[in-house]
Amino acid sequence: MARVLVTAWPLLGHVYPCLAVARELRRRGHEVAFYSGKRVRALLDREGFTLIPFGSIGELAYERTFLSPDRANDVRRPFAFMALLQRWLADSLDAQALDIDAAIRGWRPDLLVSEEAMWAPSVITQEKHGIPVVVCSVMAGSLLPGRDLPFPGVGLGRPQTMAGRAVHVALRAGADLLARPMRRQVNDVRRAHGLRPLTTSIREAVGNVPLYLVRGCPEFDYDRRDLRDSVEYAGPLDAADDGDPPPEWLKDLPRDQPLIYVSEGTATLRPLLLKAAVRALAGLDMHMIVATGRERDPETVDLGERPRNLTVKQWVPQRHMFARTAVVVTVGGCGTILGALSAGVPVLAVPAEMDQPDNARRVVDAGAGLAIPRHRCTPARLRAAVLRLLRDPSYRYRARLLAARLAAYGGAARAVDLIELKVLDGFPGVRHEITPGVDTEKVLW
């Protein structure tokens, strides 16, 4: 069996998809270790995985980015956002590569499984050491460039007209111009490691691997037909609460009212959406469950006046929660949206940053929910959207259709089938079949 090193930034939304794959690899007898930051040590200890902690990279590269009070402003300004990405991804690239070099010498893996925002494995390590790399997407679709990919990060959707296509071309040209300093920096690091400069974009280089696993399904990824053969969809790939028993407090929630789940995912900034939702839905014939996130104390987080139809928790086991939820209200993080849709629950997305606008657009295009721009999210609009999702059954029907399609892709079992078939073929004990998909009709009816 193989030794597999999983590389991921120590952010829960990035670790969970890799953790789902790691669990299945271990279940089949492969030996798995993680290269990540100390912030996820407790999680990996509970799971029984070895952590090879950041060394040269330190703990600052992601903390400067994700715990900075300026982050909310940076992601809304193109130049500032590109600088943010450069600080996080490019400035740390050499340190990533040096750390992984040391891990290879000390732990001697046969394969690297890397989340897509950890660049060194696919951009440097694979070529330098001849070790195959599997990329595990942390987004709800593929970021690999192609004619079917809308300009990412702004929620535009696929262009349908000549004018729309011209806008996308112009946006891509502008983004390419902004990315040139980062590409030069990446090529400088490659030269330092004895490699030739890239002849493609960084995103294309990240995808030059034998297997690129995408969370979700084609129906939630613009039905792309422009992806290379190495790209495979694997379903939701989430390990946030697999195996956890339902908490006792779930039994105390009212059963004669619809449950509305409100979450900002793993966000650590001001709870703007949570506060707006509490104001919007206070006193209505429904019950709200608000999750503040593991980084925020539910007793001290500012939600304003707390009405009687509100339950506040730091963390909610989504797998159990969604089975009883009528509507999910979220900023549009990938884990929450895919979790809700996998359970057939319609979504109201109020996107803030990063991939959230694109996720919100996917939800709307699929007919599985609604979206409100963050700057227009008043309590009145939020209330009207939630009531519309409750009263119009077409949204739940469309969400259930997506649930069936997501289930059909098999999740971690299919992901590891593909790893074994496409990358580890020939290793002792490796299986050679693909997990059968789920019958969509049976799931729906």
SEFI-310606 format. One line per 3 residues: number of its first residue (from 1); for each residue x, y, z of C-alpha. Coordinates in Angstrom, 2 decimals, padded with zeros to 5 digits. Layout:
! SEFI-310606
NUM	X,Y,Z; ...
END
This chain:
! SEFI-310606
1	000.00,000.00,000.00; 001.05,003.61,-000.52; 002.30,006.33,001.81
4	000.33,009.51,001.11; 001.24,013.00,002.30; -001.69,015.41,002.35
7	-000.76,019.11,002.12; -003.28,021.77,003.14; -003.48,025.24,004.60
10	-004.68,025.11,008.24; -008.09,026.55,007.44; -011.04,024.26,008.18
13	-012.66,024.87,004.79; -009.42,023.70,003.16; -008.66,020.80,005.50
16	-012.09,019.13,005.54; -012.20,018.04,001.85; -008.70,016.56,002.19
19	-009.66,014.93,005.48; -012.57,013.13,003.81; -010.17,011.67,001.24
22	-007.57,010.88,003.92; -010.07,008.88,005.98; -010.98,006.72,002.99
25	-007.32,006.21,002.03; -006.56,005.03,005.57; -009.63,002.78,005.61
28	-008.21,000.97,002.58; -004.84,000.43,004.23; -002.81,003.37,002.93
31	-000.63,005.28,005.38; -001.52,008.98,005.54; 000.14,012.03,007.13
34	-000.67,015.74,006.89; 001.60,018.71,006.21; -000.19,021.74,007.64
37	-000.13,024.35,010.41; -000.39,023.79,014.15; -003.88,025.34,014.22
40	-005.31,022.01,013.03; -003.19,019.78,015.28; -006.06,019.09,017.68
43	-008.36,018.09,014.81; -005.77,015.76,013.28; -004.90,014.29,016.68
46	-008.57,013.42,017.20; -008.62,011.79,013.79; -005.42,009.86,014.49
49	-003.35,011.39,011.67; 000.31,012.40,011.97; 000.94,016.12,011.51
52	004.17,017.32,009.91; 003.91,021.00,010.93; 004.97,024.05,008.97
55	008.69,024.71,009.38; 010.25,027.21,006.99; 006.85,028.59,006.16
58	006.11,029.48,009.79; 002.56,030.25,010.89; 002.37,033.78,009.50
61	001.59,033.41,005.80; -002.08,032.58,006.28; -002.53,034.50,009.54
64	-001.49,037.75,007.85; -004.11,037.05,005.21; -007.07,035.52,007.02
67	-006.84,037.14,010.45; -006.07,040.62,009.16; -008.69,043.29,009.95
70	-008.14,044.69,006.44; -009.11,041.45,004.69; -012.76,042.44,004.19
73	-011.66,045.54,002.31; -008.80,043.90,000.42; -010.98,041.28,-001.28
76	-013.17,044.01,-002.81; -010.35,045.95,-004.52; -008.56,044.27,-007.46
79	-005.05,045.56,-006.71; -005.40,044.94,-002.97; -006.86,041.47,-003.59
82	-003.98,040.52,-005.88; -001.54,041.75,-003.23; -003.38,039.64,-000.65
85	-003.03,036.54,-002.82; 000.63,037.30,-003.43; 001.31,037.59,000.32
88	-000.47,034.33,000.99; 000.38,032.08,-001.97; 003.43,033.38,-003.81
91	005.46,034.80,-000.92; 005.23,031.45,000.86; 005.98,029.27,-002.18
94	009.70,028.75,-001.54; 009.04,027.97,002.12; 006.30,025.50,001.13
97	008.71,023.75,-001.23; 011.51,023.60,001.36; 009.17,022.19,004.00
100	007.85,019.54,001.61; 011.42,018.68,000.55; 012.17,017.97,004.21
103	008.97,015.94,004.61; 009.86,013.84,001.58; 013.33,013.12,002.99
106	011.96,012.26,006.43; 008.65,010.56,005.67; 009.23,009.33,002.09
109	005.70,009.49,000.61; 004.73,007.76,-002.62; 002.01,010.32,-003.42
112	001.02,013.86,-002.49; -002.63,014.91,-002.18; -002.73,018.69,-002.18
115	-005.54,021.18,-001.85; -005.49,023.58,-004.78; -004.34,026.66,-002.83
118	-001.15,024.91,-001.73; 000.89,025.54,-004.86; 004.27,023.95,-004.18
121	003.31,020.27,-004.71; 002.04,020.72,-008.27; 004.18,023.72,-009.30
124	007.51,022.52,-007.85; 007.58,019.20,-005.96; 006.05,016.95,-008.63
127	008.59,018.00,-011.24; 011.53,018.27,-008.85; 011.11,014.90,-007.11
130	009.10,012.90,-009.63; 006.37,012.20,-007.07; 002.81,012.25,-008.48
133	000.40,014.85,-007.11; -003.38,014.69,-006.81; -005.06,018.09,-006.45
136	-008.15,018.18,-004.23; -010.40,021.14,-004.93; -011.65,023.19,-001.99
139	-014.07,025.12,-004.21; -017.47,024.06,-005.52; -016.09,023.73,-009.03
142	-012.90,023.72,-011.05; -010.77,026.86,-011.26; -008.84,025.53,-014.24
145	-009.02,028.02,-017.13; -011.26,027.30,-020.09; -013.87,028.79,-022.35
148	-016.74,027.61,-020.10; -015.35,029.16,-016.91; -016.86,032.55,-016.06
151	-014.50,035.18,-014.74; -014.10,033.98,-011.14; -014.80,035.83,-007.93
154	-017.57,038.20,-008.99; -020.56,035.93,-009.56; -021.13,036.72,-013.22
157	-022.09,033.29,-014.48; -021.38,032.00,-017.97; -021.68,034.66,-020.69
160	-024.73,034.15,-022.91; -024.23,036.94,-025.45; -021.45,038.44,-027.56
163	-021.36,041.45,-025.26; -021.12,039.21,-022.22; -018.26,037.25,-023.74
166	-016.45,040.49,-024.53; -016.76,041.56,-020.89; -015.28,038.26,-019.74
169	-012.39,038.54,-022.19; -011.64,042.05,-020.94; -011.78,040.94,-017.30
172	-009.45,038.02,-017.97; -006.99,040.30,-019.77; -006.98,042.69,-016.81
175	-006.51,039.86,-014.32; -003.65,038.44,-016.39; -001.95,041.84,-016.32
178	-002.33,042.07,-012.54; -000.99,038.51,-012.12; 002.25,039.03,-014.05
181	004.34,040.07,-011.01; 003.13,036.98,-009.16; 003.98,034.74,-012.12
184	007.50,036.26,-012.25; 007.86,035.55,-008.53; 006.77,031.94,-008.99
187	009.25,031.49,-011.83; 012.04,032.91,-009.67; 011.26,030.25,-007.08
190	011.21,027.54,-009.74; 014.64,028.63,-010.97; 015.96,028.47,-007.40
193	014.80,024.84,-007.29; 016.44,023.98,-010.60; 013.28,024.15,-012.73
196	012.48,026.02,-015.93; 010.04,028.96,-015.89; 006.37,028.22,-016.46
199	005.03,028.69,-019.96; 001.41,028.69,-018.73; -000.60,030.57,-016.13
202	-000.18,029.52,-012.50; -003.71,028.10,-012.41; -002.97,025.94,-015.45
205	000.29,024.78,-013.84; -001.56,023.77,-010.65; -003.76,021.57,-012.85
208	-000.87,019.77,-014.58; -001.30,016.67,-012.43; -002.45,013.11,-013.15
211	-005.69,013.65,-011.20; -007.58,016.84,-010.28; -010.52,016.09,-007.98
214	-013.36,018.62,-008.02; -015.92,018.95,-005.25; -019.49,019.03,-006.48
217	-020.84,017.90,-009.83; -020.96,019.27,-013.40; -024.52,020.54,-012.92
220	-023.19,022.84,-010.18; -020.14,023.84,-012.20; -021.67,025.50,-015.28
223	-021.81,022.09,-017.05; -018.26,022.65,-018.20; -017.16,020.76,-021.32
226	-013.70,022.30,-021.54; -011.87,020.34,-018.83; -008.93,018.03,-019.43
229	-009.21,014.25,-018.93; -007.41,014.39,-015.58; -010.32,016.34,-014.02
232	-012.90,014.24,-012.17; -015.92,015.25,-010.07; -016.24,013.56,-006.70
235	-019.31,015.03,-005.00; -019.28,017.18,-001.86; -016.13,015.77,-000.14
238	-016.83,017.10,003.33; -015.68,015.63,006.63; -016.92,018.35,008.98
241	-019.09,016.11,011.14; -018.90,012.58,009.72; -019.54,010.08,012.48
244	-020.51,012.62,015.13; -023.71,011.70,017.01; -026.57,014.22,016.99
247	-026.31,016.61,019.96; -028.96,016.44,022.66; -030.13,020.02,022.06
250	-031.42,019.08,018.61; -034.19,017.09,020.31; -035.41,020.25,022.07
253	-035.99,022.26,018.89; -039.66,022.85,017.98; -041.16,020.42,015.49
256	-044.20,022.52,014.62; -042.20,025.34,012.99; -039.81,025.43,010.02
259	-036.16,025.54,011.07; -033.94,028.20,009.47; -030.20,027.58,009.77
262	-027.98,030.69,009.59; -024.22,030.40,009.23; -021.19,032.40,008.18
265	-019.14,029.22,007.94; -015.64,029.53,009.36; -015.59,033.34,009.10
268	-013.95,035.31,011.89; -014.94,038.83,010.87; -017.89,040.85,012.18
271	-021.12,038.76,012.18; -023.01,041.02,009.77; -025.20,038.33,008.22
274	-025.99,036.67,011.54; -027.11,039.96,013.05; -029.22,040.87,009.99
277	-030.92,037.45,010.01; -031.78,037.68,013.71; -033.42,041.07,013.13
280	-035.20,039.90,009.99; -036.72,036.69,011.35; -037.41,037.65,014.97
283	-040.95,036.82,016.06; -041.95,035.00,012.86; -043.53,031.54,012.88
286	-040.18,029.79,012.43; -037.18,028.94,014.55; -033.65,030.16,013.82
289	-030.48,028.20,014.59; -027.51,030.56,014.35; -023.98,029.13,014.27
292	-021.34,031.67,015.30; -018.38,029.51,014.17; -015.66,027.77,016.15
295	-013.58,030.97,016.38; -016.33,033.04,018.06; -017.91,032.71,021.51
298	-021.71,032.41,021.10; -022.21,034.08,024.48; -020.34,037.25,023.57
301	-020.86,037.62,019.80; -022.92,040.72,018.99; -026.28,039.63,017.56
304	-028.35,042.48,018.98; -031.50,041.65,020.90; -032.03,037.89,020.96
307	-035.67,036.89,020.28; -037.43,033.83,021.70; -037.40,031.99,018.35
310	-033.58,031.89,018.30; -031.05,029.22,019.30; -027.37,030.23,019.19
313	-024.57,027.66,019.03; -020.87,027.88,018.29; -020.89,024.87,016.01
316	-023.71,022.86,014.47; -023.37,019.28,013.10; -024.66,019.99,009.62
319	-025.36,016.40,008.65; -027.93,016.09,011.43; -029.12,019.70,011.26
322	-029.90,019.75,007.55; -032.16,016.70,007.84; -034.64,018.97,009.68
325	-033.86,022.34,008.09; -036.27,024.17,005.77; -033.90,026.92,004.54
328	-030.17,027.59,004.94; -029.02,031.23,005.09; -025.28,031.55,004.45
331	-022.54,033.81,003.13; -021.97,031.18,000.47; -019.04,029.16,001.73
334	-018.50,025.97,-000.23; -018.92,023.58,002.69; -022.22,025.02,003.87
337	-023.73,025.32,000.40; -022.73,021.82,-000.72; -023.87,020.43,002.63
340	-027.29,022.06,002.29; -027.78,021.03,-001.33; -026.60,017.48,-000.58
343	-029.50,017.30,001.87; -031.94,018.84,-000.64; -032.34,022.09,001.33
346	-032.81,025.39,-000.56; -030.28,028.16,000.10; -030.34,031.91,000.57
349	-026.81,033.18,-000.13; -025.52,036.60,000.91; -021.97,036.41,-000.49
352	-019.08,038.39,000.93; -015.73,037.41,-000.61; -013.48,034.93,-002.38
355	-015.54,032.18,-004.08; -018.81,033.08,-002.35; -020.26,035.25,-005.16
358	-019.66,032.42,-007.62; -021.29,029.88,-005.30; -024.31,032.16,-004.89
361	-024.59,032.46,-008.67; -024.45,028.68,-009.03; -027.31,028.31,-006.54
364	-029.48,030.82,-008.40; -028.69,029.36,-011.83; -029.63,025.90,-010.55
367	-032.96,027.18,-009.25; -032.09,025.82,-005.79; -032.20,029.11,-003.95
370	-031.85,032.88,-003.97; -029.06,035.41,-003.49; -028.91,038.93,-002.09
373	-025.87,041.14,-002.71; -024.22,041.89,000.61; -024.57,045.66,000.22
376	-028.33,045.24,-000.36; -029.01,042.79,002.45; -031.52,044.60,004.62
379	-033.67,042.75,007.18; -036.73,043.35,004.97; -035.11,041.79,001.89
382	-033.75,038.87,003.89; -037.15,038.20,005.44; -038.90,038.33,002.05
385	-036.36,035.93,000.53; -036.70,033.38,003.32; -040.49,033.48,003.10
388	-040.32,033.02,-000.67; -038.11,029.94,-000.29; -040.51,028.50,002.26
391	-043.65,029.10,000.21; -042.46,028.15,-003.29; -041.87,024.34,-003.50
394	-039.88,024.62,-006.74; -036.74,025.64,-004.82; -036.80,022.53,-002.65
397	-037.51,020.39,-005.70; -034.47,021.81,-007.51; -032.35,021.38,-004.38
400	-033.40,017.72,-004.24; -032.43,017.26,-007.87; -028.95,018.57,-007.06
403	-028.81,016.33,-003.99; -029.34,013.32,-006.22; -026.69,014.42,-008.69
406	-024.16,015.16,-005.93; -024.79,011.77,-004.34; -024.28,010.05,-007.69
409	-020.62,011.11,-007.72; -019.79,008.97,-004.72; -017.81,011.33,-002.47
412	-014.60,010.13,-000.84; -015.09,006.52,-001.96; -015.09,007.53,-005.62
415	-012.23,009.98,-005.06; -010.00,007.20,-003.68; -011.15,004.80,-006.40
418	-009.87,007.34,-008.91; -006.62,007.87,-007.00; -005.98,004.13,-006.97
421	-006.98,003.57,-010.59; -005.38,006.63,-012.21; -002.35,007.24,-009.98
424	-001.54,004.25,-007.76; -002.21,001.51,-010.31; 000.30,-001.25,-009.64
427	000.69,-000.70,-005.90; 000.10,-003.92,-003.88; -003.42,-004.22,-002.56
430	-004.87,-001.41,-004.66; -008.43,-001.90,-005.93; -009.28,-001.57,-009.61
433	-012.96,-000.75,-009.68; -014.99,002.43,-009.35; -017.71,002.76,-006.72
436	-021.08,002.65,-008.52; -023.08,005.85,-008.57; -026.40,006.46,-006.86
439	-029.64,005.95,-008.77; -030.98,009.49,-009.19; -034.59,008.37,-009.57
442	-034.52,006.37,-006.32; -033.04,009.30,-004.42; -035.70,011.68,-005.71
445	-038.79,009.53,-005.47
END
